[in-house]
C-alpha cells in the first residue's frame, strides 16, 4: 500500500465524516474530491468503508435513542415511558424509510449513471442550499420531536428519497422537510439522523458481499475509522450549532461550492 493511498483514504474519511451529517451533500464532496485527487471514480472498497464508518457514528451517538426504540418495540406501548416511541417514532421510522427504499431499489443504478459526475452536482448543490435557507428562515420552531406523526414522517421520507440524486444531501433534504413541518432546528436534525440510519444500514446490507471482499484491504479500515470518528464529532457540534445559528452558513457554503465546481468543470 503506497503512502498516497493512506493520505487519500484519510482525506476522504474526513470528508465523508463531516459531509454525511452536515447538510452539504457527502456524495457531492466525495465525487468532487476524488476527481480532484486523481480524476477517477471513488474505489468501491474505500467507498464502503467510508459509509460503514458513518453508519457506526450515528448508531453510537444516538445509542440511547435506539435503546429506547428497541425497548419500546418489545414493550408494545404498555409502559408510559415508551409510549411515544411505540406509537409514533417506530411507525414513523418505518413509513419514512419506504420512499427512499423503493426508489433506491428500483432506480439507484440509473440515478448514479446519470448524476455521478462533477458537472451534475452543481444545480442540486445550489438549489437545495437556497431551499434549505428559505424553509429554515420562514418556518416556525414550535414543534418538538414528541409531536411527530406518521404523516410527518412520510413527508420527510419523500424528501429523503430526493436525496438519492447526488449533490442534494440526505441530511439537507430531510432537515428541510422536518423544518417545513415546523420542527425545531435541533429536533429536525435529530430526526434526520434517526431516519437516515435504516437507509444507511439497508445500503450496507446490499453491499454485504463487497464488504467481505474489502476486509483484506487496509484502505477499508482507514476510511472506516476516520469517517466514524469524524462523524461522531460532527454530529455533536452540528446539533449545538444549528440550535443557535440555523442553516444559513450551510446554504452559503453550498452555493460557493457549486460556483467553484462550475468554474473547475467549465475550464
Secondary structure, DSSP 8 states (H G I E B T S, - for coil): --HHHHHHHHHHHHHHHHHTTTTT-HHHHHHHHHHHHHSS---HHHHHHHHHHHHHHHHHHTHHHHHHHHHHHHHTT-SGGGHHIIIIIHHHHHHHHHHHHHHHHHHHHHHHHHH-SGGGHHHHHHHHHHHHHHHHHHS---B-GGG--HHHHHHHHHHHHHTTSTTS-HHHHHHHHHHHTTB-HHHHHHHHHHHHHHHHHHHHHHTHHHHHHHTT-HHHHHHHHHHHHHHHHHHHHHHHHHHHH-SHHHHHHHHHHHHHHHHHHH-
